[in-house]
C-alpha cells in the first residue's frame, strides 16, 4: 500500500499538490489512487512501481463518485452500486500498439447493507471492503477492453450481482 508521503509525491509530480486522498488500491507493481481536487472533481491516478520507482503513468478525471450521494438502503438491482466508474490502464511503454492485458480500476458507492465488493476478470479477482461512506476502490489485471464482473456482499450474507 502506498504511504501518504508517496501519494503526496505522486500528486506533486502531476502538478496537483492540492489533491485530497480518498482511497488507494494496490496490486503487484501498480497502485491506483482515488483523489479529489478543490472543485470536487475526482481523479483515478495510476502509479507504476516497477524498478522500485513510483511513476505516475496515467490520470483519469471525472471518476463519477460524488460525495454526499444518498446511498440506497438495500443492495437490489438496479441500484446495487451508484456512480460506478471504471478505467483501464495499459503499459505506457507500449505506445505503438494496443495492449492485450492491462490494469483495471473500478470505484463506486455501494448501498448501506454492503460490506464488500468482489471484482473479477477472466484472469484475476479481488474482494475489497466498502468504506463507511459506501465507497470502494479495486485494482486488478484483465484482458483489455473486457467487462468486469462485480458482486456486492451484504451484511445479511447475500451475494448480489451487479447488472451488465
Backbone as numpy.savetxt, mean C-alpha at the origin, in Angstrom:
# Nx Ny Nz CAx CAy CAz Cx Cy Cz
11.58 -3.15 8.33 10.74 -1.97 8.33 11.62 -0.73 8.33
11.23 0.26 7.55 12.01 1.49 7.48 11.85 2.28 8.77
12.96 2.86 9.22 12.92 3.70 10.42 12.39 5.08 10.03
11.96 5.87 11.03 11.48 7.22 10.76 12.55 8.06 10.09
13.81 7.91 10.50 14.88 8.70 9.88 15.08 8.31 8.41
14.93 7.02 8.10 15.03 6.58 6.70 13.87 7.13 5.87
12.68 7.14 6.45 11.52 7.70 5.77 11.72 9.19 5.54
12.19 9.91 6.57 12.44 11.34 6.44 13.46 11.62 5.33
14.52 10.81 5.26 15.54 10.97 4.22 14.95 10.73 2.83
14.06 9.74 2.71 13.41 9.48 1.42 12.55 10.67 1.01
11.80 11.24 1.95 10.97 12.40 1.64 11.84 13.59 1.24
12.95 13.78 1.94 13.88 14.87 1.62 14.42 14.70 0.20
14.77 13.47 -0.16 15.28 13.18 -1.50 14.26 13.52 -2.58
12.99 13.43 -2.24 11.92 13.76 -3.19 11.67 15.26 -3.27
12.32 16.01 -2.42 12.04 17.44 -2.36 10.71 17.70 -1.65
10.28 16.76 -0.84 9.02 16.87 -0.11 9.24 16.60 1.38
10.03 17.43 2.05 10.35 17.16 3.45 9.14 17.27 4.37
8.06 17.89 3.92 6.89 18.07 4.78 5.89 16.92 4.73
6.21 15.85 4.04 5.26 14.74 3.98 5.11 14.10 5.35
3.86 13.78 5.70 3.54 13.15 6.99 3.38 11.66 6.76
4.13 10.87 7.50 4.07 9.42 7.39 2.74 8.90 7.92
2.09 8.04 7.13 0.85 7.39 7.55 1.11 5.91 7.83
1.80 5.23 6.91 2.06 3.80 7.07 3.22 3.38 6.18
3.86 2.27 6.55 4.88 1.67 5.71 4.60 0.18 5.59
5.04 -0.39 4.47 4.98 -1.84 4.28 6.31 -2.26 3.66
6.83 -3.39 4.12 8.15 -3.82 3.67 8.08 -5.25 3.15
8.90 -5.51 2.13 9.04 -6.86 1.58 10.39 -6.96 0.91
11.13 -7.99 1.25 12.45 -8.25 0.66 13.27 -6.98 0.47
13.44 -6.55 -0.77 14.32 -5.42 -1.08 13.56 -4.14 -1.41
12.29 -4.08 -1.04 11.46 -2.93 -1.39 10.59 -2.55 -0.20
10.33 -1.26 -0.07 9.35 -0.76 0.89 8.42 0.17 0.15
7.24 0.34 0.69 6.35 1.37 0.18 5.90 2.18 1.39
5.84 3.49 1.20 5.46 4.42 2.25 4.20 5.13 1.80
3.19 5.17 2.67 2.00 5.97 2.42 2.17 7.24 3.23
2.12 8.38 2.56 2.35 9.67 3.21 1.37 10.70 2.66
1.19 11.79 3.41 0.32 12.88 2.97 1.06 14.19 3.05
0.74 15.08 2.11 1.33 16.42 2.17 0.38 17.36 2.90
0.76 18.62 3.00 -0.03 19.59 3.77 -1.43 19.79 3.20
-1.61 19.57 1.89 -2.93 19.76 1.28 -3.84 18.55 1.48
-3.28 17.45 2.02 -4.07 16.24 2.22 -3.92 15.21 1.12
-3.20 15.57 0.04 -2.95 14.61 -1.03 -2.06 13.51 -0.49
-2.44 12.28 -0.77 -1.66 11.14 -0.29 -0.80 10.56 -1.40
0.34 10.04 -1.01 1.35 9.55 -1.94 1.80 8.15 -1.54
2.00 7.30 -2.53 2.67 6.02 -2.33 4.08 6.20 -2.84
5.06 5.97 -1.98 6.46 6.16 -2.32 7.14 4.80 -2.27
7.67 4.34 -3.41 8.39 3.07 -3.47 9.87 3.32 -3.22
10.43 2.59 -2.24 11.84 2.76 -1.86 12.55 1.42 -2.04
13.56 1.40 -2.92 14.34 0.21 -3.23 15.51 0.11 -2.25
15.73 -1.09 -1.69 16.80 -1.31 -0.72 17.97 -2.10 -1.28
17.98 -2.35 -2.58 19.08 -3.16 -3.14 20.42 -2.52 -2.87
21.40 -3.36 -2.73 22.79 -2.94 -2.54 22.97 -2.10 -1.28
22.07 -2.27 -0.29 22.22 -1.60 0.99 21.96 -0.12 0.99
21.38 0.41 -0.07 21.12 1.84 -0.17 19.63 2.05 -0.40
19.02 2.97 0.34 17.61 3.29 0.12 17.50 4.29 -1.02
16.84 3.87 -2.10 16.67 4.72 -3.27 15.19 4.88 -3.55
14.73 6.12 -3.61 13.34 6.37 -3.97 13.21 6.11 -5.47
12.45 5.07 -5.80 12.31 4.67 -7.20 11.10 5.28 -7.88
10.03 5.49 -7.13 8.80 5.96 -7.75 7.92 6.58 -6.70
7.17 7.61 -7.11 6.17 8.20 -6.23 4.88 8.32 -7.02
3.80 7.85 -6.43 2.49 7.86 -7.07 1.58 8.71 -6.21
1.03 9.79 -6.78 0.19 10.70 -6.02 -1.28 10.36 -6.11
-2.02 10.92 -5.18 -3.47 10.76 -5.18 -3.92 9.35 -4.90
-3.44 8.76 -3.79 -3.76 7.37 -3.51 -5.23 7.14 -3.23
-5.97 8.17 -2.90 -7.40 8.02 -2.73 -7.87 7.69 -1.34
-7.00 7.42 -0.39 -7.45 7.14 0.97 -7.56 8.44 1.73
-8.75 8.91 1.88 -8.96 10.21 2.49 -9.21 10.09 3.99
-8.55 10.94 4.75 -8.77 10.96 6.19 -10.20 11.41 6.46
-10.80 10.86 7.48 -12.14 11.28 7.85 -13.26 10.59 7.11
-12.96 9.60 6.27 -14.00 8.88 5.57 -14.82 8.11 6.58
-16.14 8.18 6.47 -17.02 7.44 7.38 -16.94 5.96 7.03
-16.36 5.18 7.94 -16.20 3.75 7.70 -17.53 3.04 7.85
-17.76 2.04 7.00 -18.94 1.22 7.18 -18.76 0.36 8.42
-19.86 -0.03 9.03 -19.78 -0.79 10.27 -19.41 -2.25 10.06
-19.95 -2.85 9.00 -19.77 -4.27 8.77 -19.23 -4.51 7.37
-18.30 -5.44 7.27 -17.75 -5.80 5.96 -18.81 -6.55 5.16
-19.33 -5.89 4.15 -20.32 -6.48 3.27 -20.20 -5.84 1.89
-20.33 -6.64 0.87 -20.24 -6.12 -0.49 -21.32 -5.08 -0.69
-21.12 -3.95 -1.35 -19.93 -3.58 -2.11 -18.96 -2.70 -1.33
-19.23 -2.40 -0.08 -18.40 -1.47 0.68 -17.42 -2.18 1.63
-16.86 -3.30 1.21 -15.92 -4.01 2.06 -14.72 -3.13 2.35
-14.19 -2.48 1.32 -13.06 -1.56 1.47 -13.39 -0.28 0.73
-13.27 0.83 1.42 -13.50 2.13 0.79 -12.18 2.71 0.30
-12.26 3.52 -0.73 -11.10 4.21 -1.28 -9.95 3.27 -1.59
-10.26 2.12 -2.16 -9.25 1.13 -2.53 -8.39 1.69 -3.66
-7.08 1.59 -3.48 -6.14 2.09 -4.49 -4.95 1.15 -4.55
-4.53 0.84 -5.77 -3.32 0.03 -5.92 -2.41 0.69 -6.94
-1.13 0.38 -6.83 -0.14 0.91 -7.76 0.93 -0.15 -7.97
1.40 -0.25 -9.19 2.47 -1.19 -9.51 3.79 -0.47 -9.68
4.85 -1.21 -9.45 6.19 -0.65 -9.56 7.10 -1.68 -10.20
7.70 -1.31 -11.34 8.67 -2.18 -12.00 10.07 -1.69 -11.75
11.04 -2.49 -12.11 12.44 -2.14 -11.91 12.79 -0.95 -12.80
13.16 0.17 -12.17 13.46 1.39 -12.92 14.72 1.26 -13.77
15.51 0.21 -13.53 16.71 0.01 -14.34 16.38 -0.59 -15.70
15.15 -1.09 -15.87 14.74 -1.70 -17.13 13.88 -0.71 -17.92
14.48 0.36 -18.34 13.73 1.43 -18.99 13.28 1.10 -20.40
13.85 0.09 -21.02 13.54 -0.18 -22.43 12.44 -1.21 -22.62
12.05 -1.93 -21.57 11.02 -2.94 -21.75 10.07 -2.96 -20.56
8.85 -3.41 -20.83 7.85 -3.53 -19.78 8.21 -4.72 -18.88
8.12 -4.54 -17.58 8.45 -5.65 -16.69 7.39 -6.75 -16.77
7.78 -7.98 -16.48 6.82 -9.07 -16.42 6.38 -9.32 -14.99
7.25 -8.96 -14.04 6.95 -9.09 -12.61 7.30 -7.77 -11.94
6.49 -7.37 -10.99 6.77 -6.12 -10.30 6.25 -6.16 -8.88
6.44 -5.05 -8.20 5.91 -4.87 -6.85 4.53 -4.25 -6.98
3.62 -4.66 -6.12 2.29 -4.09 -6.12 1.95 -3.64 -4.70
1.51 -2.40 -4.59 1.08 -1.85 -3.31 -0.42 -1.64 -3.37
-1.10 -1.89 -2.26 -2.54 -1.66 -2.18 -2.86 -1.04 -0.84
-3.75 -0.06 -0.85 -4.16 0.64 0.35 -5.65 0.93 0.28
-6.25 1.14 1.42 -7.67 1.47 1.48 -8.10 1.62 2.92
-9.41 1.77 3.11 -9.99 1.91 4.43 -11.02 0.80 4.60
-10.80 -0.07 5.57 -11.67 -1.21 5.81 -12.79 -0.85 6.79
-13.84 -1.66 6.77 -14.99 -1.46 7.67 -14.57 -1.62 9.13
-15.43 -1.18 10.03 -15.14 -1.21 11.47 -14.89 -2.61 12.02
-15.48 -3.64 11.40 -15.31 -5.00 11.91 -14.09 -5.71 11.33
-13.33 -5.04 10.49 -12.15 -5.65 9.86 -10.95 -5.60 10.80
-10.22 -6.72 10.87 -9.01 -6.75 11.69 -7.76 -6.95 10.83
-7.91 -7.65 9.72 -6.79 -7.89 8.80 -7.30 -7.92 7.37
-6.36 -7.72 6.44 -6.66 -7.85 5.02 -5.61 -8.78 4.43
-6.08 -9.81 3.72 -5.18 -10.72 3.02 -5.16 -10.28 1.55
-3.94 -10.15 1.01 -3.76 -9.75 -0.38 -2.95 -10.83 -1.06
-3.39 -11.26 -2.26 -2.72 -12.35 -2.96 -2.54 -12.04 -4.44
-1.42 -12.51 -4.96 -1.19 -12.58 -6.39 -0.93 -14.05 -6.71
-0.67 -14.36 -7.96 -0.40 -15.75 -8.30 0.96 -16.22 -7.79
1.80 -15.29 -7.29 3.13 -15.70 -6.83 3.49 -15.26 -5.42
2.60 -14.53 -4.75 2.93 -14.02 -3.42 1.63 -13.76 -2.66
1.73 -13.70 -1.35 0.58 -13.31 -0.53 1.09 -12.68 0.75
0.23 -11.86 1.35 0.56 -11.24 2.62 -0.73 -10.95 3.37
-0.65 -10.93 4.68 -1.77 -10.54 5.53 -1.30 -9.35 6.35
-2.07 -8.25 6.30 -1.68 -7.04 7.02 -2.77 -6.65 8.00
-2.35 -6.04 9.09 -3.30 -5.55 10.09 -4.01 -4.31 9.59
-5.23 -4.12 10.06 -5.99 -2.90 9.81 -5.73 -1.97 10.99
-5.31 -0.74 10.72 -5.04 0.24 11.78 -6.34 0.70 12.43
-6.26 1.31 13.59 -7.48 1.78 14.28 -8.35 2.71 13.43
-7.74 3.46 12.50 -8.53 4.34 11.63 -9.05 3.62 10.39
-8.79 2.31 10.29 -9.30 1.52 9.17 -8.34 1.35 8.02
-7.25 2.08 8.04 -6.30 2.01 6.93 -5.48 0.74 6.98
-5.07 0.32 5.79 -4.11 -0.78 5.67 -3.24 -0.47 4.46
-2.06 -1.08 4.46 -1.11 -0.92 3.36 -0.38 -2.25 3.20
-0.39 -2.78 1.98 0.28 -4.05 1.71 1.20 -3.89 0.51
2.27 -4.69 0.50 3.24 -4.69 -0.59 3.60 -6.13 -0.89
3.52 -6.52 -2.17 3.88 -7.89 -2.55 4.25 -7.94 -4.01
4.88 -9.07 -4.42 5.30 -9.29 -5.80 4.15 -9.91 -6.58
4.15 -9.62 -7.87 3.13 -10.23 -8.71 3.38 -9.97 -10.18
2.71 -10.74 -11.03 2.83 -10.50 -12.48 2.33 -9.10 -12.82
3.05 -8.44 -13.69 2.74 -7.06 -14.06 1.36 -6.97 -14.70
0.56 -6.03 -14.23 -0.74 -5.76 -14.83 -1.85 -6.72 -14.44
-1.58 -7.63 -13.54 -2.60 -8.58 -13.11 -3.31 -8.07 -11.86
-4.52 -8.53 -11.67 -5.33 -8.12 -10.52 -4.85 -8.76 -9.24
-5.12 -8.08 -8.16 -4.86 -8.60 -6.83 -6.15 -9.20 -6.28
-6.04 -10.25 -5.48 -7.20 -10.81 -4.77 -7.12 -10.35 -3.33
-8.18 -9.73 -2.83 -8.23 -9.23 -1.46 -9.35 -9.90 -0.69
-9.07 -10.20 0.57 -10.06 -10.77 1.47 -9.95 -10.06 2.81
-11.09 -9.60 3.33 -11.12 -8.95 4.63 -11.40 -10.00 5.70
-10.60 -10.01 6.75 -10.78 -10.92 7.88 -11.41 -10.10 9.01
-12.55 -10.56 9.53 -13.33 -9.76 10.47 -13.19 -10.24 11.92
-13.67 -9.41 12.84 -13.61 -9.73 14.26 -14.40 -10.98 14.61
-15.45 -11.28 13.84 -16.27 -12.46 14.13 -15.82 -13.70 13.34
-14.63 -13.62 12.72 -14.06 -14.78 12.03 -14.46 -14.96 10.58
-15.25 -14.04 10.03 -15.62 -14.17 8.62 -14.45 -13.79 7.72
-14.45 -14.36 6.53 -13.51 -13.99 5.47 -14.35 -13.48 4.31
-14.27 -12.16 4.09 -15.13 -11.51 3.11 -14.30 -11.12 1.89
-14.53 -11.78 0.73 -13.78 -11.42 -0.46 -14.18 -10.03 -0.95
-13.19 -9.31 -1.45 -13.43 -8.00 -2.04 -13.73 -8.23 -3.51
-14.86 -7.72 -3.98 -15.30 -7.94 -5.36 -14.32 -7.46 -6.39
-14.52 -7.90 -7.63 -13.58 -7.54 -8.71 -13.54 -6.06 -8.98
